[in-house]
Amino acid sequence: MSTPLPLLVLNGPNLNLLGTREPETYGSQTLEDVRALTEAAAAERRLTVDFRQSNHEGDLVDWIQQARTSHAGILINPAAYTHTSVAIRDALAAVDVPIVEVHLSNIHRREPFRHHSHVSAVADVVIAGAGATGYALGVAWLAERLSA
Ligand code: DQA
């Protein structure tokens, strides 16, 4: 049997500061903790994860475009770009793999400017407010979808 392509897990700006950044909103887990939890959820389902973070919109756009041929699915926390980036939305729309949008916090219970996501209209699944567990939930859905 051939090895399945990895899942691409993308994290947007300021998520490198998890653990110290507004812990009352984002929890005390670091991005490395989130990576470990995501990799474990994937390994349970015999999948691998390519886990990345960037503070730069263009990096995220480039990585999404590359996923067209190299990854089985995308899980993305676009962070602040959720609310601003048509470029990330358009890149995701151009990729024909299942897409999960994830947010640590419940963006709908926060400031009004966080209530709109440019990404949700092109995501298959949206998870918000489950903390780091949202990444594991997203991986579980992707695994189920890919095995269907
Ligand atoms: C976030 C929510 C965004 O509004 C915010 O800009 C982030 C993180 C979340 O995971 O809850 O940086 O995507």
Residues whose N, C-alpha, C, O or C-beta is under 5 A from the ligand:
A	BS01	DQA	P13 A79 A80 V102 H103 L104 S105 R114
